[in-house]
Structures are given as C-alpha cells and as structure tokens.
Amino acid sequence: MTRLVTSHDIAREAGVSRTTVSYVLSDRQGVSVSSKTRKRVLAMARRLGYVPNSAAATLVTGRSKSIGLVLSRPELICVDGFIPIMLSGLNEVCSERGYRLSMEAVPDPPGADDYLDLAKSKRIDGMIILNPRKGDPALRKVIETGFPVLVAGSAEQPRESAIATQDRKGSRTATGHLLALGHKRIAHISYASLDYHGALLRLEGYKMALEAAKLSFNQNLFAEGDFTPESGYGAMKRILAAGSRPTALFAGNDTIAMGAMLAVREAGVSMPEDFAIVGYDDLPIASYTSPRLTTIRTRAFDQGKLLAEAAIALMNNEEVGSQQDVLPLELIVRESCGARREEGGSGQGHSKRRTAKSSRRRSPRETPAPNYKQPGVEL
C-alpha cells in the first residue's frame, strides 16, 4: 500500500517546521506566516499528493472546513440558470482555499429552528443563505448566535453580513432603457414572490424609473413569477389578458424573460417590432434566444467567488458587514429591445426605437458573449 503523505513530509521537503505546515494547512489566521512561505507549503502539499484526514482535523481543531450553501428550494438549481454559474465561482475559491462546499436544504419558508439546527450539527463552519426572505425570523435567530452566516443579497436583518449587487439600480436602468426607446406601457414580471428581498428591490427600481418619467405604476402591468420559465410564461399571459396592453417588458431575470417571450409570440405579437423585452442576469443562453435578449449583466461567477471569500473571512472572525454594491452591472443591448446600436458602441443602447421596417432591414450588432471573469461597464 502507498503510504499517506504527512505534514512531516511536507515540512521536510518545503524546508519549514511542522508547526508552520499545520498553520498553513488549517488556514490558521493571526499567525506570522509569510505569503511566500504559505504558497511554498501549499505547492509542496499538492506536489506530494497530500490528502488531509478530515475526521482527525475536525477533532483537533473543532472545525470541519466546510461551507454550507443553504437553499430553501434546491430544485431551483435545475431551472434558474444563475445558480449553477454562481456555484462554479463559489467552488473555485473553496477548492483554492482548502474548504469543502456542501449543499444544505431547509423548508420554504423555514421553521423557527431550521438554520439554528444546521449550525449546531457541526457539519459546517459557516453558511451562505441564497434567496433569503425579507425579515425571516429563523434567519435572525441564527445570526444573533454569532454563527458565521453570510447572506447573498439581503434579508434586512440588523446584524447581517451580506454581499449583493445593486438590484434596485440595475432594474431602474433596464426600465429606463425601455422608456428611452419611447415605451410608456412597460410591464414587469418579478423573478419570485415579493417575499424575496431581491425581487422586491427590482420592483422598486422599475417603479423608480416610471416615476422619473412621470408615469404611474399600473397594477395590471405587474405579475409575480416563481423563478421558472413556466411562471414567466403564465405571468405574461395574465398581463396580456388584463386589458392594459403593454408594448414592452422588463423581466426580473432571464429565465422569466424566456418564458414570457413564448407567451408574446403565441399572442401573435412580433418582437422586437411591436414588443420589446429586457431581462436580468445575462445568462449564457441569452445570446441564443430569438430575438437575442437584451439584459443586465450581473456576473454570477464573480458573485460566487466574492461570496466564498467573504464566508471564509467570517469563519476566521473577520468583519464583513453588509456590502450592497460589490460588482458593477452592465446593460447588454441585443435585438430583443429593438434599440439601434451605434458602430463601435460599448454595449449601451442608442436611445432610438427601431421601426418594423428598419428592424427587418438591419440587425443591430451584438455585444461580445459574456465572460464572467472580465470587468464591465458600470451603470
């Protein structure tokens, strides 16, 4: 049998003490190990094929070196394209830092002690809460214990640590783009019920854009979605049947937009000649819809990386706080909104609505395919 590589082997080959190796491999904070030494130890551990004994390490340190990504609706991984991309960013950082990422599920809505029971299980050293409900008392309960809890977005808890982008600002930009193209009856479908804080913020941004244009919010032009393209399809059909026929839609995410596009097409309405759509997230598939989808790029991969770094910082007793503007958002203009693109443009749409005749004659240039690791144009 092949002998397992030990910390003594790493120390000998790297020319450092076993104590130093122990500090590096356990990601011990507050000790004087230089960045150069830390990199040398980790490189040697990889070269020798070191595999940590997780059970022994947990007994010694009391830590599992695991982060729990907590989902109230695990089935969303199959329907919400944002989550798998975000997961890949999370996993990349966890792998680099020597942490395991586990998926944990709680009911929706969670019971009074569901988060707390998860914290007490000792399976994880910290948790990231995805799609939190606003003011969730179960979430507040676990946060107040001091257990490392990071919220993706915000649940408006007094002591929460949170990482988020500017949902309100992004949705205001998306709606403002449609207004600049001359639309006045703009519908909105939220990506989820308004119990979810992010969905509420995007509705608020939509309303702010209408107010700035001196337009009133029309309840008949709003419907709640439920993450899936099917819910976007059903919501769009309800709006079209309500009487106040819209000429444009700001969808709460790209998945909702794709379902809505089918409903518009089935109603015999031409896109983008007679109906414009803007989505949110810029999923890879947004470049391949028909027409290709104008949307807000949110950089799901980079969000995942930032969430992992912040969660690890929390688990090492570092201050994170509530950071609500961590990444720039970018309006990506494609054919679905009907905007004319200027040659050499940066992705921002020229504020002129295309006529049916001109849209058939000339298709606008699309921005490059999304690269979630590259910086973008801030809104």
Protein Blocks (a to p, Z undefined) as FASTA:
>chain_A
ZZdddfklmmmmnopafklmmmmmnopghiacdfklmmmmmmmmmmnopacdfklmmmmn
opahiacdddfblmlmmmmmklmmmmmmmmmmmmmnopacddddddddddfklmmmmmmn
omagbdcdehiaehiaklmmmmmnopacddehiehiakbccddddfklmmmmmmmmmmmn
opabdcdddfbdfkbmklmmmmmmmmmmmmmnopacdfklgccdehiaklmmmmmmmmmm
nopacfbdcdfbfklmmmmmmmmmmnopacfkloccddehjaaklmmcccddddddehlm
lmmmmmmmmmmmmmnopafbjafblbccdddddfknopacdehiahiacdbdddfklmmm
pccdddddddfkbccddZZ
